[in-house]
Amino acid sequence: HYEALLPLLTGLGLDDSLLNALPSTCKKTAADRGSFDTMVLEQLGTCLREQVSKLSKTIEEATPAAQGRAAAVEAAQVELLKATDAQAKAAAELEVAEAGQRAAIERVRVTREALAAFEPEYSRATHARDEKAALLENFRLYNMGCFAQLRDHTSVAVGGA
């Protein structure tokens, strides 16, 4: 049993002479132990009880802080739940926005294709309009000019009638 206790005993700050005496004391049966061996085991028991007392005191002193940390953990978990819900809501909103964006991109693509298909017809219509505007202007200038001249011109009476 000593070998199982050895790793624990080294951290207790036991006296070196006690640590050196423990292996031989632990190997003896209770009937074979002398007064020195009994004193070594009593000293070990005293050291272990002191360590238990120190650890109990540490636990008692740490309990309020542990409770405070537990409350902080609970509050953090509530905040985490809220943040997780907010993140899920934001992710859903993002998905809706991305779907809207994809639809808008598709509408732009369709509109551009329609514009490209309409461009030749638009060019023909614009050209025809410009030709008609030129004909109208020519009519206005020449034909209306001739009419205005004839209208405003006074004729001279031809003699002899």
C-alpha positions in Angstrom: 0.0 0.0 0.0 3.0 2.3 0.5 3.7 2.4 -3.2 0.1 3.6 -3.8 0.6 6.4 -1.2 4.0 7.5 -2.2 3.0 9.9 -5.1 0.5 11.5 -2.7 3.0 11.8 0.2 5.6 13.6 -1.7 3.4 16.6 -2.1 2.5 16.9 1.6 5.8 18.4 2.7 6.7 15.5 5.0 10.0 15.4 6.7 12.7 13.5 4.7 13.5 11.2 7.6 9.8 10.3 7.9 9.6 9.6 4.1 12.8 7.5 4.4 11.5 5.5 7.3 8.0 4.8 5.8 9.0 2.0 3.3 10.6 -0.2 6.0 7.8 0.5 8.4 5.0 -0.3 5.9 6.7 -3.6 4.9 6.4 -4.9 8.5 3.4 -6.5 9.9 1.7 -4.9 12.9 3.2 -7.5 15.3 6.7 -6.9 14.0 6.6 -3.1 14.4 8.6 -1.5 17.2 8.0 1.8 19.0 9.9 3.7 16.3 7.7 2.2 13.6 4.6 3.1 15.6 5.8 6.6 16.0 6.4 6.9 12.2 2.9 5.7 11.5 1.4 8.0 14.1 3.4 10.9 12.7 2.1 10.0 9.2 -1.5 9.8 10.6 -1.0 13.3 12.2 0.3 14.7 8.9 -2.6 13.2 7.0 -5.2 14.5 9.4 -3.6 18.0 9.2 -3.7 17.8 5.5 -7.4 16.7 5.6 -8.1 19.6 7.9 -6.3 22.1 5.6 -8.2 20.8 2.6 -11.5 20.9 4.4 -10.8 24.5 5.4 -9.9 25.3 1.8 -13.1 23.8 0.6 -15.1 25.7 3.1 -13.4 29.0 2.1 -13.8 28.2 -1.6 -17.5 27.3 -1.4 -18.9 30.9 -1.6 -16.6 31.6 -4.5 -17.6 28.4 -6.2 -21.3 29.3 -5.7 -20.5 32.7 -7.2 -18.8 31.1 -10.2 -21.7 28.6 -10.5 -24.1 31.6 -10.6 -21.9 33.3 -13.2 -21.9 30.1 -15.3 -25.7 30.0 -15.1 -25.9 33.6 -16.2 -23.4 32.9 -19.0 -25.4 29.9 -20.1 -28.5 32.1 -20.3 -26.6 34.7 -22.3 -25.2 31.9 -24.5 -28.8 30.7 -25.1 -29.9 34.2 -26.0 -26.9 34.6 -28.3 -27.5 31.3 -29.9 -31.1 32.2 -30.6 -30.0 35.6 -32.0 -27.5 33.9 -34.2 -30.1 31.4 -35.4 -32.5 34.3 -36.2 -29.7 36.2 -37.9 -28.8 33.1 -40.0 -32.5 32.7 -41.0 -32.6 36.4 -42.0 -29.4 36.0 -43.9 -30.8 33.1 -45.8 -33.9 35.1 -46.7 -31.7 38.0 -47.8 -29.5 35.8 -49.8 -32.5 34.3 -51.5 -33.8 37.8 -52.3 -30.4 38.7 -53.7 -30.3 35.6 -55.9 -33.8 36.5 -57.2 -32.7 40.1 -57.8 -29.6 38.9 -59.7 -31.9 36.6 -61.8 -34.2 39.5 -62.6 -31.2 41.6 -63.6 -30.0 38.8 -65.9 -33.5 38.4 -67.5 -33.8 42.2 -67.9 -30.4 42.5 -69.5 -31.3 39.7 -71.9 -34.6 41.4 -72.8 -32.7 44.7 -73.3 -30.2 43.0 -75.5 -33.0 41.4 -77.5 -34.8 44.8 -77.8 -31.7 46.8 -78.8 -32.0 46.1 -82.6 -35.7 46.9 -82.6 -34.9 50.1 -80.6 -32.2 51.1 -83.1 -34.5 50.5 -86.1 -37.3 52.6 -84.4 -34.9 55.4 -83.5 -33.6 55.5 -87.0 -37.1 55.5 -88.5 -38.1 58.3 -86.1 -35.0 60.4 -87.1 -35.9 59.9 -90.8 -39.5 60.9 -90.2 -38.3 64.0 -88.2 -36.0 64.9 -91.1 -38.9 64.6 -93.6 -41.1 66.7 -91.4 -38.5 69.4 -91.1 -38.0 69.3 -94.9 -41.8 69.6 -95.4 -42.0 72.4 -92.9 -39.1 74.4 -94.4 -39.8 73.8 -98.1 -43.5 73.1 -98.6 -44.7 75.5 -95.8 -42.2 78.0 -97.0 -43.6 77.9 -100.5 -47.1 78.1 -99.2 -46.3 81.1 -97.0 -44.7 82.8 -100.0 -47.7 82.2 -102.2 -50.0 83.3 -99.5 -48.2 86.4 -98.6 -47.5 87.4 -102.2 -49.7 90.0 -103.8 -50.3 89.5 -107.4 -50.0 92.2 -109.9 -53.0 92.7 -112.2 -52.3 91.7 -115.7 -53.2 94.5 -118.1 -56.0 94.7 -120.5 -58.9 93.1 -119.2 
